[in-house]
Amino acid sequence: MPSKSSQVRIRPATLQDSAACGHICYQAFSTLNASHNFPSDLPDGEAAVGLLSNMFSTPGLYSVIVDKNLLTLSARDNNEDR
């Protein structure tokens, strides 16, 4: 059985997750875009925070967070209306 410090938890996203997830999103996509010489989709991390704040508070859009050792590792959204 894994130790408590190495457990991974999947949970619904909350508006409070927007800051951490927004910065993760910005870093991931700006790095990917730069590696392919594409312009960034978002001007900065704060724009990504705003985008995810909107997504996490949209009814019908289900978002999950993956936490490990109290750190947010990723976020995933699924529109329940599709």
Contacts in CASP RR format, 6 or more apart in sequence:
PFRMAT RR
TARGET T0000
AUTHOR 0000-0000-0000
METHOD contacts of the structure
MODEL  1
MPSKSSQVRIRPATLQDSAACGHICYQAFSTLNASHNFPSDLPDGEAAVG
LLSNMFSTPGLYSVIVDKNLLTLSARDNNEDR
5 69 0 8 1.000
6 68 0 8 1.000
6 69 0 8 1.000
7 68 0 8 1.000
8 66 0 8 1.000
8 67 0 8 1.000
8 68 0 8 1.000
8 73 0 8 1.000
9 66 0 8 1.000
9 67 0 8 1.000
9 68 0 8 1.000
10 64 0 8 1.000
10 65 0 8 1.000
10 66 0 8 1.000
10 67 0 8 1.000
11 64 0 8 1.000
11 65 0 8 1.000
11 67 0 8 1.000
12 62 0 8 1.000
12 63 0 8 1.000
12 64 0 8 1.000
12 65 0 8 1.000
13 21 0 8 1.000
13 56 0 8 1.000
13 63 0 8 1.000
13 64 0 8 1.000
13 65 0 8 1.000
13 75 0 8 1.000
13 77 0 8 1.000
14 56 0 8 1.000
15 53 0 8 1.000
15 56 0 8 1.000
15 57 0 8 1.000
17 52 0 8 1.000
17 56 0 8 1.000
17 65 0 8 1.000
17 72 0 8 1.000
17 75 0 8 1.000
18 49 0 8 1.000
18 50 0 8 1.000
18 52 0 8 1.000
18 53 0 8 1.000
18 56 0 8 1.000
19 49 0 8 1.000
20 72 0 8 1.000
21 49 0 8 1.000
21 52 0 8 1.000
21 56 0 8 1.000
21 65 0 8 1.000
21 72 0 8 1.000
21 75 0 8 1.000
22 45 0 8 1.000
22 48 0 8 1.000
22 49 0 8 1.000
22 50 0 8 1.000
22 51 0 8 1.000
22 52 0 8 1.000
23 45 0 8 1.000
23 48 0 8 1.000
23 49 0 8 1.000
24 72 0 8 1.000
24 73 0 8 1.000
24 74 0 8 1.000
24 75 0 8 1.000
25 42 0 8 1.000
25 45 0 8 1.000
25 48 0 8 1.000
25 51 0 8 1.000
25 52 0 8 1.000
25 75 0 8 1.000
26 42 0 8 1.000
26 44 0 8 1.000
26 45 0 8 1.000
26 47 0 8 1.000
26 48 0 8 1.000
29 40 0 8 1.000
29 41 0 8 1.000
29 42 0 8 1.000
29 48 0 8 1.000
30 40 0 8 1.000
30 42 0 8 1.000
33 39 0 8 1.000
33 40 0 8 1.000
33 41 0 8 1.000
34 40 0 8 1.000
42 48 0 8 1.000
42 51 0 8 1.000
52 75 0 8 1.000
55 61 0 8 1.000
55 63 0 8 1.000
55 77 0 8 1.000
56 63 0 8 1.000
60 79 0 8 1.000
60 80 0 8 1.000
60 81 0 8 1.000
61 77 0 8 1.000
61 78 0 8 1.000
61 79 0 8 1.000
61 80 0 8 1.000
62 77 0 8 1.000
62 78 0 8 1.000
62 79 0 8 1.000
62 80 0 8 1.000
63 75 0 8 1.000
63 76 0 8 1.000
63 77 0 8 1.000
63 78 0 8 1.000
64 75 0 8 1.000
64 76 0 8 1.000
65 72 0 8 1.000
65 74 0 8 1.000
65 75 0 8 1.000
66 72 0 8 1.000
66 73 0 8 1.000
66 74 0 8 1.000
66 75 0 8 1.000
66 76 0 8 1.000
67 73 0 8 1.000
END
